Amino acid sequence: MRRVAMAWGVVLLAAASPAPAAPANGPAARAAILFMPAEVAPRFPLLFDLAEQPGLALGLTSPTVGGYSKRQMALDISQGSRVSTRAYRGRLKRLDLVTVGSGGRILRWREAVARARAAPGKAVPGLLADTVRRSGAHVAFAGVVGFESPEAIVAADRAGRIDRVSLGTIGTFSDRALALWRDSRLLVARLPPGESGAVVLTRLLAARRAGDLVYVMSAAPEGGLKLLPTGVAGLPGGPGGVLTSKTTRREGLLAAIDVAPTVLGGLSITVPGDMKGLPAERRPGGVDDVDSLGRRLGALPGRRGPALRWLVGAWLALAGAGWLAARGAGLRVAARVALVSAMWLPATALAAAALRPSRTVELAVVVGGALALSAVGVRLGGWRAAAAVAAAASLGGHAVDFALGSPLTAASLTGPNPRGGARFYGAGNELEAILSMSVVIGAGAALARHMATRAAGGIALACVAAALVLGPGRLGADVGAVIALAAAAAAAALVALAGRPGGLTVRRVGLALGAPALALAALAAIDLATGGGAHLTRSILEGGPGDLVDAVRRRLGLSAAGLRRETTVWLVSSSVVVLAAGVLGRRRILGRLGGLPGIAIALQAGLAATLVGALANDSGPLVLVVGTVFLGLAVAAATGGDERDGWRKPQP
């Protein structure tokens, strides 16, 4: 019915009053931000409704980061920047609109501002409307009386005031909204629900003058996180196409913080430096491309948990079968297959992302493929060669994909979860931890029988190579990986030097301890030279020391916030106990490696990467747990027995 209403609206308006072209010296361009209440279903019905409107470029918007909140989404749009909801202190209360004369204000606005100031990051609620007002223009809000309108927050300035407000019945909405837009450069409106909203949208689009920008998106729904169908008319380059921005680097995907810079660009108003979003752009494509992206990103969260359960279940089954078949030697084989399968996991996840299969097939490809490749590799070449190959394949595959813009990484089970808004491209924290530990242990396995200094040098070079893939903004765009890998390389060098007479000096120890800072400086230079434009460049280098302090506070705060779940506390506590036991028993563990200095150095370098990476990332608990699993499997795989031991049952 909504599509029928839209179609009739288009026909009637086209016949009655087509939008006139504005003369070169005509009125200044206007903008409208329109929120449409709609059900957000797997097939995104609103997206297809928007596709029937002429001139709209289509996309999906990621609403918030760190947890979904419809009021926080409105605040993020109003400020053009975001801080993870987990980094804020206290719960965001209701921010209701009250009318004051012909205008209005937002209740409890001061509390929202104080909450934003206390957060670790630049967040200025009301910056969009304030910027428009300072240019000498008005901002207006139109809504329906009797409905909650959190979208009014978008129209509020830094004091929580709205210039003009019109609340009334559904039947009068079109006339009220059009009247407000005639006298205001920016109109924010929550359209009526159902067919009435579709007709209003058609009328507002028909009233758009040449140069006007209309940004329409789904109103924030109740419940959990969902990608929101979006359409924009008036972007440079002509009508139609799909939406993207340099924030997401994903064709068909925007972030909520991109709304404000897009609108200000349409109004030819300078974007304030405190806004971290970037203007929307259009690319060739259509509604089916956006729908396919949305359904893929929507499917990923429901597949990650089962994939992990399948993998751990397979490891336990291997351990049981190994014990029954060959006791300790069988357990060692199971540990070796498990370790190498963990290294293959990112590569098989990339393959599944390219296929985009059903849920069951994807789990089979990712988990079954990793286990099969691991078992074959361990059987044919031994676990050390298999580990080196798996690490190289996973890192190399992602290096190629990063260079192409992360199309497969962003759609893989080990990718950054663009729907959640934390990261849209490059390596997420899960992938960073897996690849970093794979590279360190894989390099140690490849150089297991080499002299300590040569093995340490090889491990350090492998860490540098991995950092060059994972760190730069043009590739993995992961600052935490560079810090962790630098710590691993420094630890490897210190361990090798400690075994040589006079090998450790104050200068060398100082350089090793400063390795993460030196690596960060090198990454900054690479990003500046290549125009990486990722988080390090835009949020730290362009902001100065204050933003660096905010980044550190934010990462530590988010790591601490991750400990609120009982399961996470249990996993982290277990990891700390395991790592502590390993450190206390390091002499016995290293003594059982049987003349494998490369493995010994890799274990100690991996420990450094785990501890430093847990502190350097905003998902510290996750990095700690992943690192502990890799170290535990590596110890079980390497200590005692021949490299191929365990494939045959011991002779009586």
MOFEN-V268895 format. One line per field, one symbol per residue. psi: psi as a letter, one per 20 degrees, with the letter a starting at -180 (. if undefined). burial: 1 if it has 9 or more other ideal C-beta (glycine too) atoms within 8 Angstrom, else 0. A space follows every 50 residues. Layout:
psi = ???
burial = ???
//
This chain:
psi = hghgggghgggghhhgmqpqpprhkaqqqrqpoppopqpnrhjmhhghgh hippippqaqpogrpjppphhhggggghijrqqphiiqprpprpnqpqqo cibrrpqkhhhhghghhiqnroonpjhghggghiijrqpqppappiqpmi ihhhiqaijjqpgppoparhhjgghgghgghhjqhpppporqrbhghggg ggghhhiprpiqppoprpqprrbapqpppqqppjqqirraaqqrrighkp pjprqhiigghgghghjkpppqhipirqqqrqqqaahhgggggghghhhg hiigghggggghghghgggghgghhkchhhhggghgggghhhhighghhg ghhhhlargghghgggghgggghgggghggiqhgghggggghggggghgg gghjjkhhgijrhjajmhhiihpirbprhggggghghggghgghghkgjr qghggggggghhhgghhhghgqhidhloghhggghghggggggggghhjq pjhprhgggghghjggghhggggggghhhilhkaggghighihahghggh ggggghghghhijiphgggggggggggggghgghkhggghhjillmhhgg hhghhhgghggghhhiqilggggggghggggghgghhhoqqrhjqihqpq q.
burial = 01101111110010000010000000001111111111010001111111 11100111111111111111111111111111111111000100101000 00111111100110110011111111111111101011111111000011 11111111011111111000001101111110011111111101111111 11111111100111111111100001111111111000001111101111 11111111111111111010110111101111101110111011111111 10110110011001100110111001001111111111111111111111 11101000101111111111101110110000111111111111101110 11000101111111111111111111111111111111111111111101 01111111111111111111111111111111111111111111111000 00100001101100110111001101110101011111111010001101 10111111101110000110110111011001000000110010011111 11111111111111111111111111111111111111100000110000 00
//
